[in-house]
Amino acid sequence: MYESLSDVSFSDSAVVSFTKEGLRLSVTVRLWNDVLVDMHFEEALAMYECMVGDLDAVVVRENATSEFARRAAADVSGCSERPEPVTAYRFVDVNERVMMEVVVGQGSKVSLVSRGRLES
């Protein structure tokens, strides 16, 4: 099991699948060494995906200010003037394009679970 996102090298990886049930979102990533890692978001307020390219990094933005994050925060708080603070996890490709963005409540954490090497 990985302790944090900084323990994982996402370069040359790929998002394999994702599932969402209520506020729980699980994203499965195949790492460069064929190890599968599940990322579990417990308070996923919103998600955007447009799977293009290979995954290069997961960038964490506290107090996220992207248009998508601002809209998600305003929807949750019911107020666009003073939206709730949120954190965005941006999955980016080698060209720094956002492939997927997950917006969670401020203070919500992501857990990482290794499922081991992908069987051929």
N, CA, C and O atoms as a printed pandas DataFrame, in Angstrom:
     atom_number atom_name residue_name chain_id  residue_number  x_coord  y_coord  z_coord
0              1         N          MET        A               1    0.843   -1.184    0.000
1              2        CA          MET        A               1    0.000    0.000    0.000
2              3         C          MET        A               1    0.883    1.240    0.000
3              4         O          MET        A               1    1.894    1.297    0.700
4              5         N          TYR        A               2    0.497    2.213   -0.779
5              6        CA          TYR        A               2    1.225    3.463   -0.849
6              7         C          TYR        A               2    0.706    4.401    0.232
7              8         O          TYR        A               2   -0.488    4.416    0.532
8              9         N          GLU        A               3    1.607    5.181    0.813
9             10        CA          GLU        A               3    1.224    6.113    1.866
10            11         C          GLU        A               3    0.597    7.384    1.314
11            12         O          GLU        A               3   -0.325    7.932    1.918
12            13         N          SER        A               4    1.092    7.863    0.162
13            14        CA          SER        A               4    0.565    9.102   -0.404
14            15         C          SER        A               4    0.791    9.119   -1.911
15            16         O          SER        A               4    1.500    8.274   -2.458
16            17         N          LEU        A               5    0.179   10.088   -2.566
17            18        CA          LEU        A               5    0.350   10.216   -4.013
18            19         C          LEU        A               5    1.803   10.424   -4.403
19            20         O          LEU        A               5    2.230    9.998   -5.476
20            21         N          SER        A               6    2.564   11.079   -3.533
21            22        CA          SER        A               6    3.970   11.343   -3.860
22            23         C          SER        A               6    4.808   10.065   -3.882
23            24         O          SER        A               6    5.936   10.081   -4.376
24            25         N          ASP        A               7    4.279    8.962   -3.356
25            26        CA          ASP        A               7    4.991    7.682   -3.388
26            27         C          ASP        A               7    4.825    6.954   -4.723
27            28         O          ASP        A               7    5.476    5.935   -4.952
28            29         N          VAL        A               8    3.969    7.460   -5.599
29            30        CA          VAL        A               8    3.623    6.771   -6.837
30            31         C          VAL        A               8    4.139    7.559   -8.041
31            32         O          VAL        A               8    3.949    8.772   -8.126
32            33         N          SER        A               9    4.795    6.858   -8.970
33            34        CA          SER        A               9    5.205    7.480  -10.225
34            35         C          SER        A               9    4.131    7.179  -11.268
35            36         O          SER        A               9    3.958    6.033  -11.682
36            37         N          PHE        A              10    3.415    8.219  -11.685
37            38        CA          PHE        A              10    2.337    8.042  -12.658
38            39         C          PHE        A              10    2.807    8.173  -14.102
39            40         O          PHE        A              10    2.029    7.938  -15.026
40            41         N          SER        A              11    4.064    8.542  -14.306
41            42        CA          SER        A              11    4.579    8.702  -15.655
42            43         C          SER        A              11    4.428    7.400  -16.436
43            44         O          SER        A              11    4.737    6.328  -15.917
44            45         N          ASP        A              12    3.954    7.486  -17.683
45            46        CA          ASP        A              12    3.773    6.336  -18.571
46            47         C          ASP        A              12    2.770    5.336  -18.005
47            48         O          ASP        A              12    2.951    4.124  -18.125
48            49         N          SER        A              13    1.711    5.859  -17.388
49            50        CA          SER        A              13    0.654    5.026  -16.815
50            51         C          SER        A              13   -0.644    5.251  -17.581
51            52         O          SER        A              13   -0.683    6.039  -18.526
52            53         N          ALA        A              14   -1.705    4.558  -17.175
53            54        CA          ALA        A              14   -2.996    4.717  -17.847
54            55         C          ALA        A              14   -4.127    4.497  -16.858
55            56         O          ALA        A              14   -4.046    3.634  -15.985
56            57         N          VAL        A              15   -5.184    5.287  -17.003
57            58        CA          VAL        A              15   -6.407    5.047  -16.235
58            59         C          VAL        A              15   -7.110    3.874  -16.897
59            60         O          VAL        A              15   -7.412    3.916  -18.090
60            61         N          VAL        A              16   -7.372    2.820  -16.117
61            62        CA          VAL        A              16   -7.993    1.615  -16.650
62            63         C          VAL        A              16   -9.512    1.696  -16.537
63            64         O          VAL        A              16  -10.232    1.347  -17.473
64            65         N          SER        A              17   -9.992    2.156  -15.386
65            66        CA          SER        A              17  -11.434    2.233  -15.172
66            67         C          SER        A              17  -11.732    3.139  -13.988
67            68         O          SER        A              17  -10.846    3.507  -13.217
68            69         N          PHE        A              18  -13.008    3.485  -13.867
69            70        CA          PHE        A              18  -13.456    4.216  -12.688
70            71         C          PHE        A              18  -14.914    3.874  -12.425
71            72         O          PHE        A              18  -15.672    3.578  -13.349
72            73         N          THR        A              19  -15.296    3.919  -11.157
73            74        CA          THR        A              19  -16.682    3.684  -10.752
74            75         C          THR        A              19  -17.047    4.710   -9.699
75            76         O          THR        A              19  -16.213    5.120   -8.892
76            77         N          LYS        A              20  -18.317    5.122   -9.720
77            78        CA          LYS        A              20  -18.789    6.095   -8.744
78            79         C          LYS        A              20  -20.098    5.602   -8.159
79            80         O          LYS        A              20  -21.039    5.267   -8.879
80            81         N          GLU        A              21  -20.137    5.564   -6.830
81            82        CA          GLU        A              21  -21.353    5.201   -6.108
82            83         C          GLU        A              21  -21.567    6.258   -5.038
83            84         O          GLU        A              21  -20.810    6.332   -4.070
84            85         N          GLY        A              22  -22.592    7.072   -5.213
85            86        CA          GLY        A              22  -22.803    8.174   -4.284
86            87         C          GLY        A              22  -21.621    9.123   -4.348
87            88         O          GLY        A              22  -21.250    9.589   -5.425
88            89         N          LEU        A              23  -21.027    9.412   -3.191
89            90        CA          LEU        A              23  -19.861   10.295   -3.147
90            91         C          LEU        A              23  -18.542    9.534   -3.222
91            92         O          LEU        A              23  -17.476   10.149   -3.199
92            93         N          ARG        A              24  -18.597    8.214   -3.311
93            94        CA          ARG        A              24  -17.367    7.406   -3.368
94            95         C          ARG        A              24  -16.982    7.162   -4.827
95            96         O          ARG        A              24  -17.776    6.644   -5.613
96            97         N          LEU        A              25  -15.760    7.542   -5.174
97            98        CA          LEU        A              25  -15.232    7.335   -6.521
98            99         C          LEU        A              25  -13.973    6.490   -6.417
99           100         O          LEU        A              25  -13.093    6.772   -5.604
100          101         N          SER        A              26  -13.890    5.457   -7.240
101          102        CA          SER        A              26  -12.688    4.626   -7.314
102          103         C          SER        A              26  -12.137    4.703   -8.733
103          104         O          SER        A              26  -12.865    4.516   -9.708
104          105         N          VAL        A              27  -10.837    4.982   -8.832
105          106        CA          VAL        A              27  -10.151    5.068  -10.123
106          107         C          VAL        A              27   -9.031    4.034  -10.103
107          108         O          VAL        A              27   -8.199    4.030   -9.195
108          109         N          THR        A              28   -9.011    3.163  -11.099
109          110        CA          THR        A              28   -7.950    2.161  -11.210
110          111         C          THR        A              28   -6.952    2.621  -12.257
111          112         O          THR        A              28   -7.317    2.948  -13.386
112          113         N          VAL        A              29   -5.668    2.639  -11.856
113          114        CA          VAL        A              29   -4.585    3.083  -12.724
114          115         C          VAL        A              29   -3.596    1.938  -12.910
115          116         O          VAL        A              29   -3.200    1.282  -11.946
116          117         N          ARG        A              30   -3.194    1.700  -14.189
117          118        CA          ARG        A              30   -2.111    0.749  -14.471
118          119         C          ARG        A              30   -0.838    1.558  -14.549
119          120         O          ARG        A              30   -0.669    2.388  -15.443
120          121         N          LEU        A              31    0.065    1.311  -13.602
121          122        CA          LEU        A              31    1.322    2.046  -13.563
122          123         C          LEU        A              31    2.272    1.552  -14.650
123          124         O          LEU        A              31    2.015    0.538  -15.298
124          125         N          TRP        A              32    3.347    2.263  -14.837
125          126        CA          TRP        A              32    4.355    1.961  -15.861
126          127         C          TRP        A              32    4.898    0.542  -15.736
127          128         O          TRP        A              32    5.322   -0.042  -16.733
128          129         N          ASN        A              33    4.893   -0.032  -14.514
129          130        CA          ASN        A              33    5.445   -1.371  -14.287
130          131         C          ASN        A              33    4.360   -2.440  -14.229
131          132         O          ASN        A              33    4.587   -3.527  -13.698
132          133         N          ASP        A              34    3.173   -2.137  -14.776
133          134        CA          ASP        A              34    2.018   -3.039  -14.830
134          135         C          ASP        A              34    1.401   -3.350  -13.478
135          136         O          ASP        A              34    0.651   -4.319  -13.356
136          137         N          VAL        A              35    1.696   -2.560  -12.471
137          138        CA          VAL        A              35    1.030   -2.699  -11.169
138          139         C          VAL        A              35   -0.271   -1.905  -11.226
139          140         O          VAL        A              35   -0.298   -0.769  -11.699
140          141         N          LEU        A              36   -1.351   -2.517  -10.738
141          142        CA          LEU        A              36   -2.639   -1.834  -10.666
142          143         C          LEU        A              36   -2.785   -1.162   -9.302
143          144         O          LEU        A              36   -2.528   -1.773   -8.265
144          145         N          VAL        A              37   -3.197    0.088   -9.320
145          146        CA          VAL        A              37   -3.415    0.842   -8.086
146          147         C          VAL        A              37   -4.829    1.401   -8.119
147          148         O          VAL        A              37   -5.242    2.018   -9.102
148          149         N          ASP        A              38   -5.563    1.180   -7.043
149          150        CA          ASP        A              38   -6.894    1.766   -6.894
150          151         C          ASP        A              38   -6.779    3.032   -6.067
151          152         O          ASP        A              38   -6.176    3.034   -4.993
152          153         N          MET        A              39   -7.356    4.097   -6.571
153          154        CA          MET        A              39   -7.405    5.365   -5.846
154          155         C          MET        A              39   -8.853    5.549   -5.409
155          156         O          MET        A              39   -9.759    5.579   -6.241
156          157         N          HIS        A              40   -9.068    5.674   -4.098
157          158        CA          HIS        A              40  -10.418    5.805   -3.555
158          159         C          HIS        A              40  -10.622    7.217   -3.016
159          160         O          HIS        A              40   -9.914    7.655   -2.109
160          161         N          PHE        A              41  -11.585    7.913   -3.576
161          162        CA          PHE        A              41  -11.969    9.247   -3.129
162          163         C          PHE        A              41  -13.272    9.096   -2.349
163          164         O          PHE        A              41  -14.273    8.645   -2.905
164          165         N          GLU        A              42  -13.272    9.465   -1.074
165          166        CA          GLU        A              42  -14.445    9.255   -0.235
166          167         C          GLU        A              42  -15.510   10.337   -0.389
167          168         O          GLU        A              42  -16.689   10.073   -0.157
168          169         N          GLU        A              43  -15.123   11.529   -0.771
169          170        CA          GLU        A              43  -16.074   12.629   -0.883
170          171         C          GLU        A              43  -15.910   13.313   -2.246
171          172         O          GLU        A              43  -15.590   14.498   -2.331
172          173         N          ALA        A              44  -16.138   12.537   -3.302
173          174        CA          ALA        A              44  -16.005   13.075   -4.660
174          175         C          ALA        A              44  -17.258   13.874   -5.003
175          176         O          ALA        A              44  -18.329   13.309   -5.227
176          177         N          LEU        A              45  -17.108   15.183   -5.040
177          178        CA          LEU        A              45  -18.241   16.066   -5.298
178          179         C          LEU        A              45  -18.562   16.147   -6.783
179          180         O          LEU        A              45  -19.726   16.279   -7.163
180          181         N          ALA        A              46  -17.538   16.068   -7.620
181          182        CA          ALA        A              46  -17.731   16.144   -9.066
182          183         C          ALA        A              46  -16.549   15.500   -9.766
183          184         O          ALA        A              46  -15.448   15.419   -9.220
184          185         N          MET        A              47  -16.801   15.035  -11.002
185          186        CA          MET        A              47  -15.740   14.416  -11.787
186          187         C          MET        A              47  -15.939   14.776  -13.250
187          188         O          MET        A              47  -17.062   14.788  -13.754
188          189         N          TYR        A              48  -14.840   15.067  -13.919
189          190        CA          TYR        A              48  -14.823   15.347  -15.358
190          191         C          TYR        A              48  -13.799   14.417  -15.960
191          192         O          TYR        A              48  -12.714   14.259  -15.400
192          193         N          GLU        A              49  -14.108   13.795  -17.086
193          194        CA          GLU        A              49  -13.107   12.968  -17.765
194          195         C          GLU        A              49  -13.259   13.072  -19.267
195          196         O          GLU        A              49  -14.364   13.154  -19.805
196          197         N          CYS        A              50  -12.101   13.065  -19.932
197          198        CA          CYS        A              50  -12.065   13.058  -21.401
198          199         C          CYS        A              50  -10.829   12.286  -21.845
199          200         O          CYS        A              50  -10.026   12.797  -22.626
200          201         N          MET        A              51  -10.676   11.097  -21.369
201          202        CA          MET        A              51   -9.509   10.236  -21.556
202          203         C          MET        A              51   -8.767   10.441  -22.872
203          204         O          MET        A              51   -9.137    9.869  -23.898
204          205         N          VAL        A              52   -7.727   11.255  -22.835
205          206        CA          VAL        A              52   -6.880   11.452  -24.010
206          207         C          VAL        A              52   -5.429   11.249  -23.599
207          208         O          VAL        A              52   -4.983   11.822  -22.605
208          209         N          GLY        A              53   -4.705   10.461  -24.335
209          210        CA          GLY        A              53   -3.279   10.292  -24.063
210          211         C          GLY        A              53   -2.963    9.417  -22.868
211          212         O          GLY        A              53   -3.852    8.913  -22.182
212          213         N          ASP        A              54   -1.675    9.253  -22.640
213          214        CA          ASP        A              54   -1.195    8.470  -21.507
214          215         C          ASP        A              54   -1.095    9.357  -20.281
215          216         O          ASP        A              54   -0.774   10.541  -20.379
216          217         N          LEU        A              55   -1.369    8.777  -19.140
217          218        CA          LEU        A              55   -1.288    9.498  -17.876
218          219         C          LEU        A              55    0.178    9.796  -17.557
219          220         O          LEU        A              55    1.042    8.930  -17.692
220          221         N          ASP        A              56    0.442   11.027  -17.134
221          222        CA          ASP        A              56    1.801   11.417  -16.776
222          223         C          ASP        A              56    1.911   11.809  -15.311
223          224         O          ASP        A              56    2.947   11.569  -14.690
224          225         N          ALA        A              57    0.860   12.412  -14.738
225          226        CA          ALA        A              57    0.936   12.869  -13.348
226          227         C          ALA        A              57   -0.464   13.082  -12.791
227          228         O          ALA        A              57   -1.432   13.247  -13.533
228          229         N          VAL        A              58   -0.545   13.074  -11.469
229          230        CA          VAL        A              58   -1.759   13.490  -10.765
230          231         C          VAL        A              58   -1.355   14.709   -9.952
231          232         O          VAL        A              58   -0.526   14.621   -9.046
232          233         N          VAL        A              59   -1.950   15.844  -10.285
233          234        CA          VAL        A              59   -1.605   17.115   -9.656
234          235         C          VAL        A              59   -2.705   17.476   -8.657
235          236         O          VAL        A              59   -3.887   17.494   -9.001
236          237         N          VAL        A              60   -2.304   17.761   -7.419
237          238        CA          VAL        A              60   -3.264   18.108   -6.365
238          239         C          VAL        A              60   -3.283   19.626   -6.203
239          240         O          VAL        A              60   -2.237   20.257   -6.049
240          241         N          ARG        A              61   -4.473   20.197   -6.241
241          242        CA          ARG        A              61   -4.642   21.642   -6.062
242          243         C          ARG        A              61   -5.564   21.898   -4.872
243          244         O          ARG        A              61   -6.776   21.699   -4.959
244          245         N          GLU        A              62   -4.974   22.342   -3.756
245          246        CA          GLU        A              62   -5.776   22.772   -2.607
246          247         C          GLU        A              62   -6.460   24.081   -2.975
247          248         O          GLU        A              62   -5.920   24.852   -3.769
248          249         N          ASN        A              63   -7.626   24.347   -2.419
249          250        CA          ASN        A              63   -8.378   25.574   -2.732
250          251         C          ASN        A              63   -8.441   25.785   -4.247
251          252         O          ASN        A              63   -8.112   26.856   -4.757
252          253         N          ALA        A              64   -8.867   24.746   -4.943
253          254        CA          ALA        A              64   -8.877   24.728   -6.404
254          255         C          ALA        A              64   -9.690   25.879   -6.973
255          256         O          ALA        A              64  -10.733   26.253   -6.435
256          257         N          THR        A              65   -9.190   26.434   -8.074
257          258        CA          THR        A              65   -9.847   27.586   -8.690
258          259         C          THR        A              65  -10.179   27.379  -10.163
259          260         O          THR        A              65  -10.586   28.328  -10.834
260          261         N          SER        A              66  -10.017   26.164  -10.685
261          262        CA          SER        A              66  -10.403   25.943  -12.080
262          263         C          SER        A              66  -11.903   26.193  -12.211
263          264         O          SER        A              66  -12.638   26.119  -11.226
264          265         N          GLU        A              67  -12.348   26.484  -13.407
265          266        CA          GLU        A              67  -13.776   26.737  -13.644
266          267         C          GLU        A              67  -14.611   25.553  -13.176
267          268         O          GLU        A              67  -15.650   25.733  -12.541
268          269         N          PHE        A              68  -14.158   24.340  -13.488
269          270        CA          PHE        A              68  -14.885   23.131  -13.088
270          271         C          PHE        A              68  -14.972   23.026  -11.565
271          272         O          PHE        A              68  -16.041   22.743  -11.022
272          273         N          ALA        A              69  -13.854   23.253  -10.876
273          274        CA          ALA        A              69  -13.835   23.176   -9.404
274          275         C          ALA        A              69  -14.719   24.255   -8.783
275          276         O          ALA        A              69  -15.428   23.994   -7.811
276          277         N          ARG        A              70  -14.679   25.457   -9.339
277          278        CA          ARG        A              70  -15.516   26.543   -8.808
278          279         C          ARG        A              70  -17.001   26.226   -8.950
279          280         O          ARG        A              70  -17.784   26.491   -8.038
280          281         N          ARG        A              71  -17.387   25.661  -10.086
281          282        CA          ARG        A              71  -18.800   25.292  -10.280
282          283         C          ARG        A              71  -19.218   24.189   -9.310
283          284         O          ARG        A              71  -20.310   24.235   -8.744
284          285         N          ALA        A              72  -18.344   23.194   -9.118
285          286        CA          ALA        A              72  -18.658   22.106   -8.188
286          287         C          ALA        A              72  -18.801   22.645   -6.771
287          288         O          ALA        A              72  -19.717   22.250   -6.050
288          289         N          ALA        A              73  -17.909   23.540   -6.366
289          290        CA          ALA        A              73  -17.970   24.125   -5.017
290          291         C          ALA        A              73  -19.230   24.956   -4.838
291          292         O          ALA        A              73  -19.858   24.911   -3.780
292          293         N          ALA        A              74  -19.603   25.712   -5.861
293          294        CA          ALA        A              74  -20.824   26.527   -5.789
294          295         C          ALA        A              74  -22.061   25.644   -5.714
295          296         O          ALA        A              74  -23.002   25.962   -4.987
296          297         N          ASP        A              75  -22.074   24.531   -6.459
297          298        CA          ASP        A              75  -23.206   23.605   -6.403
298          299         C          ASP        A              75  -23.377   23.018   -5.015
299          300         O          ASP        A              75  -24.498   22.887   -4.524
300          301         N          VAL        A              76  -22.260   22.664   -4.379
301          302        CA          VAL        A              76  -22.313   22.058   -3.044
302          303         C          VAL        A              76  -22.765   23.070   -1.999
303          304         O          VAL        A              76  -23.599   22.762   -1.148
304          305         N          SER        A              77  -22.212   24.281   -2.066
305          306        CA          SER        A              77  -22.521   25.288   -1.052
306          307         C          SER        A              77  -23.837   26.001   -1.323
307          308         O          SER        A              77  -24.426   26.596   -0.421
308          309         N          GLY        A              78  -24.301   25.938   -2.585
309          310        CA          GLY        A              78  -25.513   26.650   -2.946
310          311         C          GLY        A              78  -25.299   28.141   -3.119
311          312         O          GLY        A              78  -26.256   28.907   -3.227
312          313         N          CYS        A              79  -24.032   28.551   -3.145
313          314        CA          CYS        A              79  -23.715   29.976   -3.239
314          315         C          CYS        A              79  -22.494   30.169   -4.123
315          316         O          CYS        A              79  -21.408   29.684   -3.808
316          317         N          SER        A              80  -22.675   30.880   -5.230
317          318        CA          SER        A              80  -21.534   31.110   -6.108
318          319         C          SER        A              80  -20.662   32.262   -5.619
319          320         O          SER        A              80  -19.517   32.400   -6.050
320          321         N          GLU        A              81  -21.198   33.094   -4.716
321          322        CA          GLU        A              81  -20.416   34.223   -4.191
322          323         C          GLU        A              81  -19.320   33.770   -3.237
323          324         O          GLU        A              81  -18.200   34.279   -3.285
324          325         N          ARG        A              82  -19.640   32.813   -2.369
325          326        CA          ARG        A              82  -18.660   32.282   -1.413
326          327         C          ARG        A              82  -18.756   30.763   -1.383
327          328         O          ARG        A              82  -19.299   30.190   -0.437
328          329         N          PRO        A              83  -18.226   30.104   -2.424
329          330        CA          PRO        A              83  -18.320   28.644   -2.469
330          331         C          PRO        A              83  -17.421   27.991   -1.416
331          332         O          PRO        A              83  -16.443   28.579   -0.955
332          333         N          GLU        A              84  -17.778   26.774   -1.056
333          334        CA          GLU        A              84  -16.980   25.984   -0.124
334          335         C          GLU        A              84  -15.594   25.735   -0.723
335          336         O          GLU        A              84  -15.477   25.547   -1.934
336          337         N          PRO        A              85  -14.544   25.728    0.102
337          338        CA          PRO        A              85  -13.215   25.382   -0.433
338          339         C          PRO        A              85  -13.176   23.903   -0.829
339          340         O          PRO        A              85  -13.722   23.047   -0.133
340          341         N          VAL        A              86  -12.532   23.625   -1.940
341          342        CA          VAL        A              86  -12.434   22.260   -2.442
342          343         C          VAL        A              86  -11.000   21.968   -2.869
343          344         O          VAL        A              86  -10.193   22.879   -3.051
344          345         N          THR        A              87  -10.701   20.688   -3.023
345          346        CA          THR        A              87   -9.411   20.240   -3.543
346          347         C          THR        A              87   -9.669   19.523   -4.862
347          348         O          THR        A              87  -10.619   18.748   -4.978
348          349         N          ALA        A              88   -8.828   19.781   -5.849
349          350        CA          ALA        A              88   -8.961   19.119   -7.145
350          351         C          ALA        A              88   -7.770   18.203   -7.381
351          352         O          ALA        A              88   -6.623   18.576   -7.134
352          353         N          TYR        A              89   -8.054   17.017   -7.854
353          354        CA          TYR        A              89   -7.033   16.062   -8.289
354          355         C          TYR        A              89   -7.125   16.042   -9.806
355          356         O          TYR        A              89   -8.115   15.577  -10.370
356          357         N          ARG        A              90   -6.078   16.553  -10.470
357          358        CA          ARG        A              90   -6.072   16.648  -11.927
358          359         C          ARG        A              90   -5.141   15.585  -12.496
359          360         O          ARG        A              90   -3.941   15.588  -12.221
360          361         N          PHE        A              91   -5.703   14.677  -13.290
361          362        CA          PHE        A              91   -4.944   13.645  -13.980
362          363         C          PHE        A              91   -4.532   14.259  -15.311
363          364         O          PHE        A              91   -5.390   14.580  -16.133
364          365         N          VAL        A              92   -3.241   14.425  -15.532
365          366        CA          VAL        A              92   -2.771   15.092  -16.743
366          367         C          VAL        A              92   -1.934   14.151  -17.603
367          368         O          VAL        A              92   -1.283   13.233  -17.103
368          369         N          ASP        A              93   -1.970   14.406  -18.912
369          370        CA          ASP        A              93   -1.190   13.579  -19.831
370          371         C          ASP        A              93    0.183   14.216  -20.067
371          372         O          ASP        A              93    0.514   15.238  -19.466
372          373         N          VAL        A              94    0.959   13.612  -20.932
373          374        CA          VAL        A              94    2.329   14.082  -21.172
374          375         C          VAL        A              94    2.378   15.481  -21.775
375          376         O          VAL        A              94    3.412   16.146  -21.715
376          377         N          ASN        A              95    1.275   15.930  -22.353
377          378        CA          ASN        A              95    1.194   17.283  -22.910
378          379         C          ASN        A              95    0.538   18.260  -21.939
379          380         O          ASN        A              95    0.165   19.371  -22.314
380          381         N          GLU        A              96    0.407   17.834  -20.702
381          382        CA          GLU        A              96   -0.181   18.630  -19.617
382          383         C          GLU        A              96   -1.652   18.964  -19.833
383          384         O          GLU        A              96   -2.163   19.935  -19.274
384          385         N          ARG        A              97   -2.333   18.156  -20.648
385          386        CA          ARG        A              97   -3.781   18.306  -20.821
386          387         C          ARG        A              97   -4.479   17.533  -19.709
387          388         O          ARG        A              97   -4.035   16.451  -19.325
388          389         N          VAL        A              98   -5.563   18.084  -19.200
389          390        CA          VAL        A              98   -6.320   17.419  -18.139
390          391         C          VAL        A              98   -7.152   16.304  -18.753
391          392         O          VAL        A              98   -8.000   16.549  -19.611
392          393         N          MET        A              99   -6.902   15.073  -18.305
393          394        CA          MET        A              99   -7.646   13.900  -18.764
394          395         C          MET        A              99   -8.855   13.655  -17.872
395          396         O          MET        A              99   -9.913   13.219  -18.326
396          397         N          MET        A             100   -8.664   13.949  -16.586
397          398        CA          MET        A             100   -9.702   13.716  -15.598
398          399         C          MET        A             100   -9.461   14.698  -14.462
399          400         O          MET        A             100   -8.317   14.962  -14.089
400          401         N          GLU        A             101  -10.531   15.232  -13.923
401          402        CA          GLU        A             101  -10.416   16.091  -12.751
402          403         C          GLU        A             101  -11.444   15.612  -11.741
403          404         O          GLU        A             101  -12.619   15.446  -12.070
404          405         N          VAL        A             102  -11.000   15.391  -10.512
405          406        CA          VAL        A             102  -11.870   14.966   -9.427
406          407         C          VAL        A             102  -11.851   16.064   -8.379
407          408         O          VAL        A             102  -10.786   16.459   -7.903
408          409         N          VAL        A             103  -13.027   16.556   -8.021
409          410        CA          VAL        A             103  -13.144   17.615   -7.017
410          411         C          VAL        A             103  -13.712   16.992   -5.748
411          412         O          VAL        A             103  -14.762   16.350   -5.763
412          413         N          VAL        A             104  -12.989   17.199   -4.646
413          414        CA          VAL        A             104  -13.414   16.657   -3.351
414          415         C          VAL        A             104  -13.531   17.791   -2.350
415          416         O          VAL        A             104  -12.981   18.874   -2.555
416          417         N          GLY        A             105  -14.258   17.533   -1.255
417          418        CA          GLY        A             105  -14.364   18.522   -0.198
418          419         C          GLY        A             105  -13.007   18.775    0.435
419          420         O          GLY        A             105  -12.167   17.878    0.504
420          421         N          GLN        A             106  -12.800   19.992    0.893
421          422        CA          GLN        A             106  -11.537   20.352    1.543
422          423         C          GLN        A             106  -11.300   19.408    2.718
423          424         O          GLN        A             106  -12.199   19.187    3.529
424          425         N          GLY        A             107  -10.106   18.858    2.810
425          426        CA          GLY        A             107   -9.761   17.940    3.894
426          427         C          GLY        A             107  -10.055   16.487    3.579
427          428         O          GLY        A             107   -9.604   15.601    4.305
428          429         N          SER        A             108  -10.794   16.222    2.525
429          430        CA          SER        A             108  -11.060   14.843    2.128
430          431         C          SER        A             108   -9.768   14.241    1.582
431          432         O          SER        A             108   -9.034   14.911    0.856
432          433         N          LYS        A             109   -9.490   13.020    1.914
433          434        CA          LYS        A             109   -8.246   12.375    1.491
434          435         C          LYS        A             109   -8.524   11.292    0.459
435          436         O          LYS        A             109   -9.646   10.806    0.317
436          437         N          VAL        A             110   -7.488   10.940   -0.239
437          438        CA          VAL        A             110   -7.552    9.827   -1.182
438          439         C          VAL        A             110   -6.732    8.686   -0.607
439          440         O          VAL        A             110   -5.643    8.900   -0.074
440          441         N          SER        A             111   -7.256    7.475   -0.717
441          442        CA          SER        A             111   -6.478    6.313   -0.275
442          443         C          SER        A             111   -6.034    5.540   -1.511
443          444         O          SER        A             111   -6.743    5.476   -2.515
444          445         N          LEU        A             112   -4.857    4.963   -1.412
445          446        CA          LEU        A             112   -4.258    4.207   -2.507
446          447         C          LEU        A             112   -4.069    2.763   -2.080
447          448         O          LEU        A             112   -3.527    2.490   -1.009
448          449         N          VAL        A             113   -4.521    1.836   -2.924
449          450        CA          VAL        A             113   -4.377    0.418   -2.621
450          451         C          VAL        A             113   -3.804   -0.272   -3.842
451          452         O          VAL        A             113   -4.381   -0.211   -4.928
452          453         N          SER        A             114   -2.663   -0.931   -3.664
453          454        CA          SER        A             114   -2.046   -1.672   -4.758
454          455         C          SER        A             114   -2.715   -3.026   -4.889
455          456         O          SER        A             114   -2.888   -3.737   -3.899
456          457         N          ARG        A             115   -3.092   -3.386   -6.113
457          458        CA          ARG        A             115   -3.677   -4.708   -6.370
458          459         C          ARG        A             115   -2.654   -5.668   -6.939
459          460         O          ARG        A             115   -3.000   -6.787   -7.318
460          461         N          GLY        A             116   -1.398   -5.250   -7.007
461          462        CA          GLY        A             116   -0.347   -6.107   -7.528
462          463         C          GLY        A             116   -0.199   -5.988   -9.025
463          464         O          GLY        A             116   -0.846   -5.165   -9.672
464          465         N          ARG        A             117    0.666   -6.824   -9.561
465          466        CA          ARG        A             117    1.012   -6.771  -10.980
466          467         C          ARG        A             117   -0.135   -7.342  -11.832
467          468         O          ARG        A             117   -0.764   -8.336  -11.471
468          469         N          LEU        A             118   -0.383   -6.688  -12.962
469          470        CA          LEU        A             118   -1.388   -7.105  -13.920
470          471         C          LEU        A             118   -0.969   -8.436  -14.517
471          472         O          LEU        A             118    0.170   -8.599  -14.954
472          473         N          GLU        A             119   -1.894   -9.386  -14.533
473          474        CA          GLU        A             119   -1.610  -10.712  -15.111
474          475         C          GLU        A             119   -1.697  -10.639  -16.624
475          476         O          GLU        A             119   -2.591   -9.991  -17.167
476          477         N          SER        A             120   -0.777  -11.298  -17.304
477          478        CA          SER        A             120   -0.771  -11.296  -18.781
478          479         C          SER        A             120   -1.806  -12.232  -19.331
479          480         O          SER        A             120   -1.941  -12.356  -20.549
